Structures are given as C-alpha cells and as structure tokens.
Amino acid sequence: MSEPDPSPSDTPAFVALMPAAELAPNAVKPFQLAGYSILLCRVGDEFFALENRCSHTGALLTRGRLRGDCIVCPVHGARFQLRDGKHLSPPASSGLVSFAVRVAAGQIEVLPVPIDPPGGKPDPRAFVM
C-alpha cells in the first residue's frame, strides 16, 4: 500500500525574505524563520542560507567574513562552505545546517526546512576550545 500524497498544507513552502536587489554582493543579513536563526549570504549573483551559529562555539556568523565561497567565524576563524554548510577548518568539527534558496519575481525566498550538513547534524554537546 502506498503512502498518500501530502496535502498542500503538509508541504513546506518557500518564504520571501527580501528583494534580491537589496542584498549587496558579498553581504550577509540575518533572519529568524520558522524558529531558525538563518544567515542569508550573497556572493556575486548567488544566494545561500545557513544557520547563523558557528558549530564550534555558537558564535553568531553575522559578524563573520565572506571569503570566496566560505564564511569565516569571527571568534576562532572556523570556515564553512556556503553551498552546503560543510566545515572546512578547525576548530569547528561539524558543519552547519543549510537551507534551499531561490530568487522568484525578484524576491529572495528560503525553504524553512533545514538540510543536514555533510557528515550529519552537529552534536550539540560538542564544544572544543
């Protein structure tokens, strides 16, 4: 027996956050969406959305630096790939949750359903100094 198709109310929908023209290239902007702290990033004409907390110390990445296709934590310099949240350097030992992003009718839209980072979800008990 097959599962019924989800009803439209069960299917998450993209949520418009802001006009694409209002986020400058190589800029970030934080948002709260569906209980998640999300960091919206623009590099050139590409948009990315990641959780807004470093997996190492929980520091807000809003004050981090964009470097190419990565964001660098402002506290200890851990680097994360924008495309999928993968951690690229210590002291972080796990990646960040990412979110699907699209631009529709000039609006940046995010799907408020987290995508686990490569290697799985970070362990909330992990804290490395």
Phi and psi restraints in degrees (value plus and minus 20) as a CYANA .aco file:
   2 SER   PHI    -109.4   -69.4
   2 SER   PSI     135.1   175.1
   3 GLU   PHI     -93.6   -53.6
   3 GLU   PSI     125.1   165.1
   4 PRO   PHI     -89.5   -49.5
   4 PRO   PSI     132.1   172.1
   5 ASP   PHI     -83.8   -43.8
   5 ASP   PSI     121.2   161.2
   6 PRO   PHI     -86.0   -46.0
   6 PRO   PSI     123.1   163.1
   7 SER   PHI     -92.2   -52.2
   7 SER   PSI     139.2   179.2
   8 PRO   PHI     -74.7   -34.7
   8 PRO   PSI     -51.7   -11.7
   9 SER   PHI     -93.9   -53.9
   9 SER   PSI     -38.4     1.6
  10 ASP   PHI    -106.8   -66.8
  10 ASP   PSI     -36.3     3.7
  11 THR   PHI    -111.6   -71.6
  11 THR   PSI     101.6   141.6
  12 PRO   PHI     -83.3   -43.3
  12 PRO   PSI     128.4   168.4
  13 ALA   PHI    -137.7   -97.7
  13 ALA   PSI     130.5   170.5
  14 PHE   PHI     -83.4   -43.4
  14 PHE   PSI     125.1   165.1
  15 VAL   PHI    -139.3   -99.3
  15 VAL   PSI     107.2   147.2
  16 ALA   PHI     -92.2   -52.2
  16 ALA   PSI     109.8   149.8
  17 LEU   PHI    -124.4   -84.4
  17 LEU   PSI     -60.3   -20.3
  18 MET   PHI    -191.5  -151.5
  18 MET   PSI     142.2   182.2
  19 PRO   PHI     -85.5   -45.5
  19 PRO   PSI     116.5   156.5
  20 ALA   PHI     -79.2   -39.2
  20 ALA   PSI     -55.9   -15.9
  21 ALA   PHI     -85.6   -45.6
  21 ALA   PSI     -38.4     1.6
  22 GLU   PHI    -108.9   -68.9
  22 GLU   PSI     -27.2    12.8
  23 LEU   PHI    -124.9   -84.9
  23 LEU   PSI      89.4   129.4
  24 ALA   PHI     -85.0   -45.0
  24 ALA   PSI     133.4   173.4
  25 PRO   PHI     -78.2   -38.2
  25 PRO   PSI     123.8   163.8
  26 ASN   PHI      40.2    80.2
  26 ASN   PSI      19.4    59.4
  27 ALA   PHI    -147.9  -107.9
  27 ALA   PSI     141.8   181.8
  28 VAL   PHI    -149.6  -109.6
  28 VAL   PSI     136.5   176.5
  29 LYS   PHI    -170.0  -130.0
  29 LYS   PSI     109.1   149.1
  30 PRO   PHI    -105.0   -65.0
  30 PRO   PSI     130.3   170.3
  31 PHE   PHI    -163.3  -123.3
  31 PHE   PSI     132.7   172.7
  32 GLN   PHI    -124.5   -84.5
  32 GLN   PSI     106.9   146.9
  33 LEU   PHI    -166.6  -126.6
  33 LEU   PSI     100.5   140.5
  34 ALA   PHI      31.6    71.6
  34 ALA   PSI      19.2    59.2
  35 GLY   PHI      64.0   104.0
  35 GLY   PSI     -17.1    22.9
  36 TYR   PHI    -128.3   -88.3
  36 TYR   PSI     122.2   162.2
  37 SER   PHI    -111.5   -71.5
  37 SER   PSI      92.8   132.8
  38 ILE   PHI    -135.3   -95.3
  38 ILE   PSI     118.8   158.8
  39 LEU   PHI    -129.0   -89.0
  39 LEU   PSI      95.6   135.6
  40 LEU   PHI    -109.3   -69.3
  40 LEU   PSI     109.1   149.1
  41 CYS   PHI    -145.3  -105.3
  41 CYS   PSI     122.9   162.9
  42 ARG   PHI    -144.6  -104.6
  42 ARG   PSI     107.4   147.4
  43 VAL   PHI    -146.2  -106.2
  43 VAL   PSI      91.4   131.4
  44 GLY   PHI      42.6    82.6
  44 GLY   PSI    -142.4  -102.4
  45 ASP   PHI    -124.7   -84.7
  45 ASP   PSI      -6.9    33.1
  46 GLU   PHI    -123.3   -83.3
  46 GLU   PSI     125.6   165.6
  47 PHE   PHI    -140.8  -100.8
  47 PHE   PSI     122.8   162.8
  48 PHE   PHI    -158.0  -118.0
  48 PHE   PSI     133.9   173.9
  49 ALA   PHI    -156.8  -116.8
  49 ALA   PSI     105.5   145.5
  50 LEU   PHI    -150.7  -110.7
  50 LEU   PSI     143.4   183.4
  51 GLU   PHI     -84.7   -44.7
  51 GLU   PSI     128.4   168.4
  52 ASN   PHI    -115.2   -75.2
  52 ASN   PSI      10.9    50.9
  53 ARG   PHI    -158.1  -118.1
  53 ARG   PSI     111.8   151.8
  54 CYS   PHI     -82.9   -42.9
  54 CYS   PSI     117.6   157.6
  55 SER   PHI     -94.5   -54.5
  55 SER   PSI     -29.2    10.8
  56 HIS   PHI    -105.1   -65.1
  56 HIS   PSI     -76.6   -36.6
  57 THR   PHI    -138.9   -98.9
  57 THR   PSI     -27.3    12.7
  58 GLY   PHI      63.6   103.6
  58 GLY   PSI     -12.1    27.9
  59 ALA   PHI     -82.9   -42.9
  59 ALA   PSI     123.0   163.0
  60 LEU   PHI     -87.0   -47.0
  60 LEU   PSI     113.0   153.0
  61 LEU   PHI    -105.6   -65.6
  61 LEU   PSI     -22.9    17.1
  62 THR   PHI     -74.3   -34.3
  62 THR   PSI     -55.3   -15.3
  63 ARG   PHI    -113.4   -73.4
  63 ARG   PSI     -13.8    26.2
  64 GLY   PHI     -93.7   -53.7
  64 GLY   PSI     153.2   193.2
  65 ARG   PHI    -130.3   -90.3
  65 ARG   PSI     116.1   156.1
  66 LEU   PHI    -101.5   -61.5
  66 LEU   PSI     109.2   149.2
  67 ARG   PHI    -153.2  -113.2
  67 ARG   PSI      80.2   120.2
  68 GLY   PHI      42.7    82.7
  68 GLY   PSI    -142.5  -102.5
  69 ASP   PHI    -119.1   -79.1
  69 ASP   PSI       6.2    46.2
  70 CYS   PHI    -150.0  -110.0
  70 CYS   PSI     141.1   181.1
  71 ILE   PHI    -139.0   -99.0
  71 ILE   PSI     121.1   161.1
  72 VAL   PHI    -131.0   -91.0
  72 VAL   PSI     107.8   147.8
  73 CYS   PHI     -83.2   -43.2
  73 CYS   PSI     115.9   155.9
  74 PRO   PHI     -93.8   -53.8
  74 PRO   PSI     -32.4     7.6
  75 VAL   PHI    -110.1   -70.1
  75 VAL   PSI     -81.4   -41.4
  76 HIS   PHI    -139.1   -99.1
  76 HIS   PSI     -15.2    24.8
  77 GLY   PHI      63.0   103.0
  77 GLY   PSI      -7.3    32.7
  78 ALA   PHI     -80.6   -40.6
  78 ALA   PSI     121.3   161.3
  79 ARG   PHI    -132.1   -92.1
  79 ARG   PSI     121.3   161.3
  80 PHE   PHI    -151.3  -111.3
  80 PHE   PSI     117.9   157.9
  81 GLN   PHI     -93.3   -53.3
  81 GLN   PSI     112.1   152.1
  82 LEU   PHI     -88.5   -48.5
  82 LEU   PSI     -56.8   -16.8
  83 ARG   PHI     -82.5   -42.5
  83 ARG   PSI     -58.6   -18.6
  84 ASP   PHI    -158.7  -118.7
  84 ASP   PSI     -17.2    22.8
  85 GLY   PHI      61.6   101.6
  85 GLY   PSI     -17.2    22.8
  86 LYS   PHI     -79.3   -39.3
  86 LYS   PSI     115.1   155.1
  87 HIS   PHI    -100.1   -60.1
  87 HIS   PSI     118.5   158.5
  88 LEU   PHI    -133.9   -93.9
  88 LEU   PSI     -35.5     4.5
  89 SER   PHI    -173.8  -133.8
  89 SER   PSI     132.1   172.1
  90 PRO   PHI     -86.4   -46.4
  90 PRO   PSI     143.3   183.3
  91 PRO   PHI    -104.0   -64.0
  91 PRO   PSI     -25.6    14.4
  92 ALA   PHI     -84.3   -44.3
  92 ALA   PSI     121.1   161.1
  93 SER   PHI    -138.8   -98.8
  93 SER   PSI     -17.2    22.8
  94 SER   PHI    -165.9  -125.9
  94 SER   PSI     140.6   180.6
  95 GLY   PHI    -104.4   -64.4
  95 GLY   PSI    -193.7  -153.7
  96 LEU   PHI    -129.8   -89.8
  96 LEU   PSI     129.8   169.8
  97 VAL   PHI     -88.9   -48.9
  97 VAL   PSI     119.5   159.5
  98 SER   PHI    -138.7   -98.7
  98 SER   PSI     150.9   190.9
  99 PHE   PHI    -156.8  -116.8
  99 PHE   PSI     124.6   164.6
 100 ALA   PHI     -88.0   -48.0
 100 ALA   PSI     118.2   158.2
 101 VAL   PHI    -149.5  -109.5
 101 VAL   PSI     125.1   165.1
 102 ARG   PHI    -168.8  -128.8
 102 ARG   PSI     142.6   182.6
 103 VAL   PHI    -134.3   -94.3
 103 VAL   PSI     103.7   143.7
 104 ALA   PHI    -154.3  -114.3
 104 ALA   PSI     108.5   148.5
 105 ALA   PHI      32.2    72.2
 105 ALA   PSI      17.1    57.1
 106 GLY   PHI      60.3   100.3
 106 GLY   PSI     -18.9    21.1
 107 GLN   PHI    -125.9   -85.9
 107 GLN   PSI     118.1   158.1
 108 ILE   PHI    -100.4   -60.4
 108 ILE   PSI     103.6   143.6
 109 GLU   PHI    -139.7   -99.7
 109 GLU   PSI     122.3   162.3
 110 VAL   PHI    -145.4  -105.4
 110 VAL   PSI     117.6   157.6
 111 LEU   PHI    -106.3   -66.3
 111 LEU   PSI      96.1   136.1
 112 PRO   PHI     -98.2   -58.2
 112 PRO   PSI      26.0    66.0
 113 VAL   PHI    -145.3  -105.3
 113 VAL   PSI      94.5   134.5
 114 PRO   PHI     -86.9   -46.9
 114 PRO   PSI     125.0   165.0
 115 ILE   PHI    -127.9   -87.9
 115 ILE   PSI     100.9   140.9
 116 ASP   PHI     -80.3   -40.3
 116 ASP   PSI     124.7   164.7
 117 PRO   PHI     -90.1   -50.1
 117 PRO   PSI     140.7   180.7
 118 PRO   PHI     -75.2   -35.2
 118 PRO   PSI     113.2   153.2
 119 GLY   PHI      71.6   111.6
 119 GLY   PSI     -19.9    20.1
 120 GLY   PHI      76.2   116.2
 120 GLY   PSI     157.8   197.8
 121 LYS   PHI     -89.2   -49.2
 121 LYS   PSI     127.5   167.5
 122 PRO   PHI     -87.2   -47.2
 122 PRO   PSI     128.6   168.6
 123 ASP   PHI    -101.1   -61.1
 123 ASP   PSI      95.7   135.7
 124 PRO   PHI     -84.5   -44.5
 124 PRO   PSI     -34.2     5.8
 125 ARG   PHI    -105.8   -65.8
 125 ARG   PSI     -34.2     5.8
 126 ALA   PHI     -95.5   -55.5
 126 ALA   PSI     108.3   148.3
 127 PHE   PHI    -169.0  -129.0
 127 PHE   PSI      95.8   135.8
 128 VAL   PHI    -137.0   -97.0
 128 VAL   PSI     112.8   152.8
